[in-house]
Amino acid sequence: MIETIDLHQLTRKEAEFVLNFRINAMPSSVREIVVIHGYHNGIKLRGYVRNVYAHPRVVQKIASANPGETIFQLKK
Protein backbone atom coordinates (compact mmCIF):
# COMPACT_ATOMS: atom_id res chain seq x y z
CA MET A 1 0.00 0.00 0.00
CA ILE A 2 1.20 3.56 -0.75
CA GLU A 3 0.43 6.62 1.39
CA THR A 4 1.05 10.33 0.83
CA ILE A 5 2.25 12.99 3.28
CA ASP A 6 2.01 16.62 2.17
CA LEU A 7 4.45 19.03 3.84
CA HIS A 8 3.69 22.17 1.81
CA GLN A 9 4.00 25.42 3.78
CA LEU A 10 5.44 23.71 6.88
CA THR A 11 8.62 24.68 8.71
CA ARG A 12 11.34 22.10 9.26
CA LYS A 13 10.23 21.49 12.87
CA GLU A 14 6.59 21.12 11.84
CA ALA A 15 7.59 18.77 9.01
CA GLU A 16 9.62 16.61 11.41
CA PHE A 17 6.66 16.38 13.80
CA VAL A 18 4.20 15.50 11.00
CA LEU A 19 6.54 12.89 9.48
CA ASN A 20 7.21 11.21 12.84
CA PHE A 21 3.54 11.24 13.82
CA ARG A 22 2.27 9.93 10.49
CA ILE A 23 4.97 7.24 10.05
CA ASN A 24 4.47 5.99 13.62
CA ALA A 25 0.71 5.76 13.00
CA MET A 26 1.02 3.94 9.64
CA PRO A 27 -0.08 0.31 9.60
CA SER A 28 2.52 -2.30 8.69
CA SER A 29 0.77 -2.86 5.35
CA VAL A 30 2.13 0.48 4.09
CA ARG A 31 5.33 -0.09 2.12
CA GLU A 32 5.86 3.31 0.48
CA ILE A 33 5.20 6.91 1.38
CA VAL A 34 5.25 9.72 -1.15
CA VAL A 35 6.41 12.82 0.70
CA ILE A 36 5.37 16.01 -1.08
CA HIS A 37 7.62 18.88 0.02
CA GLY A 38 7.39 21.19 -2.97
CA TYR A 39 10.15 22.45 -5.18
CA HIS A 40 10.27 26.21 -5.70
CA ASN A 41 9.53 27.22 -2.13
CA GLY A 42 10.52 23.90 -0.57
CA ILE A 43 14.21 23.55 -1.45
CA LYS A 44 15.36 23.69 2.18
CA LEU A 45 12.60 21.30 3.16
CA ARG A 46 13.58 18.98 0.30
CA GLY A 47 17.17 18.94 1.56
CA TYR A 48 15.98 18.11 5.06
CA VAL A 49 13.64 15.32 3.92
CA ARG A 50 16.21 13.74 1.58
CA ASN A 51 19.45 14.21 3.52
CA VAL A 52 18.76 14.76 7.22
CA TYR A 53 15.45 13.20 8.27
CA ALA A 54 15.73 9.69 9.70
CA HIS A 55 13.15 7.27 11.09
CA PRO A 56 13.61 3.62 12.12
CA ARG A 57 10.96 2.43 9.63
CA VAL A 58 12.47 4.25 6.62
CA VAL A 59 14.87 1.91 4.82
CA GLN A 60 15.47 3.93 1.68
CA LYS A 61 14.75 7.39 0.29
CA ILE A 62 14.26 7.72 -3.45
CA ALA A 63 14.38 11.03 -5.30
CA SER A 64 11.27 11.10 -7.48
CA ALA A 65 11.26 12.23 -11.11
CA ASN A 66 9.18 15.11 -9.74
CA PRO A 67 11.70 17.33 -7.84
CA GLY A 68 8.97 18.25 -5.35
CA GLU A 69 8.53 14.68 -4.09
CA THR A 70 10.61 12.08 -2.28
CA ILE A 71 9.61 8.45 -1.88
CA PHE A 72 10.26 6.65 1.42
CA GLN A 73 10.39 2.86 1.36
CA LEU A 74 9.43 1.34 4.70
CA LYS A 75 10.51 -1.82 6.49
CA LYS A 76 8.28 -4.85 6.07
Buried (B, 14 or more C-beta within 10 A) or exposed (E): EEBEBEBEEBEBEEBBEBBEEBBEEBEEEBBBBBBBBBEEEBEEBBEBBBEEBEBEBBEEBEEEEEBBBBBBBBEE
